[in-house]
Amino acid sequence: MTRGVRGATTAIHNEEKEIVDRTRILVEEMIEKNSIDASAVSHVFISVTRDLNATFPAKALREISGWKHVPVMCMAEIDVPNGLAKCIRIMMVTNTDVAQTEIVHVFQNEAIKLRPDLIKDDTE
């Protein structure tokens, strides 16, 4: 079965280092919380709001050991009025036996506002 694992974070500045660092930290937590192995990942989509254009956040995955061959695509998020600014969103598609309800979606920084209903604490 393939499952989508969602993640989102925000940056403070439109700067390459910050975008890559925030993306890497997010992806690493998604991997850890869901015990994801790169060989099981079909692909990763990363969207960014239009105010983050200093670099491709996909560069972050190339910094993670074993992720060199995972297909990653970056794209612009829909520019919704009053939407969350400087936001990086990830949809990682992986093969897993984990039930849909057991997937741990990860939201960091200001992005915790996006889906508070999906945030699981460590006690659940």
N, C-alpha and C positions, 0 to 999 in steps of 0.2 A: 504494500500500500504506500502511496506517496501522501505526504502531509505537508502543508504549508506552515512555516514557523514565522511569525511576525516579529518585527523589532522596529523600534524608532528611538531616535535621540535628537537633540538639538545642539547647535553650535552657538557660540556667542559672536564670533567673527567669521567673515568670509575669507578665511586664510587656509591655504593648502594643508599645513601641518595640523591645524585643529580639526579640519574635516576628516583627514585620514586617521588621526588619533581617536576621535570620537567614534568613527565607524568601526575601527579595529576593536575598541573596548566593547562596543555593542555586539559585534559578531562573536567575540570571544565568550561573552556571557551567554549568548544564544546557544553556542556550541556546548558550553559547560552544563547549562540547565537542562539541555535535551540530549546529552550524550551523543552528539552528532559527530560522525566520522566523515571527512571530506569525500571519501569514495562512495558514500551513500547519497550525496547531494546531486540532484539532477541539474539544478541551476539556481541562480540568485538574481533577483531583480532589486535594484536600488533606485529609489526616486529621491529627488531633492527639490526643495522649494526653489523658486527662481532667484532668490537672493543668495544662494550658495552655488557659485560657478567658478571658484578659484581652482578646482581640480575635480577629477573623477574619484568619488569615494571608493570605487572598486579597487583602487590601489591598495587599500587597507588589507584586502584578502590576500594579496600577493606577499604580505609581510608575515602571514600565518603559515607555519610549516605544514606542508602537505596540501595546500589549497591552490597551487599553481595551475592545475588543469581544470578547476571548477569553472564552468561558464558563468560569467557575470555580465550584466548589462545595466548601465545607468540611464536614467531618463528624468525628464522634468515632471514634477508633481503638478496636478491641476491647480491653477492659481485662483483659489476660492477666496472671495472677500472675507476678511477677518479670520482667515485660517492661521494656523500656527506657523510663525516665521522661523527661518533658518532650521528647517526640519529635514532630517535624513530618515527615510523609511526603508525597511528591508522586508522582502518576502523571499524566504529560503525554502526551496522545495526539496524534501529529502525522503528517501525510502526508510520506513520504520514500521515496527509492529505496535508502536504506542498508539493508544486510542486518541481520537481527536480531542476529547475532553481532558486528556492528560498532557497535551503539548503545553509547554511553558513559553508564552509570548513575553518578550522583554521590552520594557519601555523605560527609558532613562531621561534624566534632566526634565525639561519642560514637556517632553513628549508623554509623560505619565498622564497628562490631561486627555490624551486622545482616546484611550480605551481603559479607563479605570476598572471596568468590569472584567477585563482579562488579566489583570495583575494578580498574581498569586504570591503570597508571602511564603516564607520557608516553613511555616507551620502547617500549611495545607497539604 
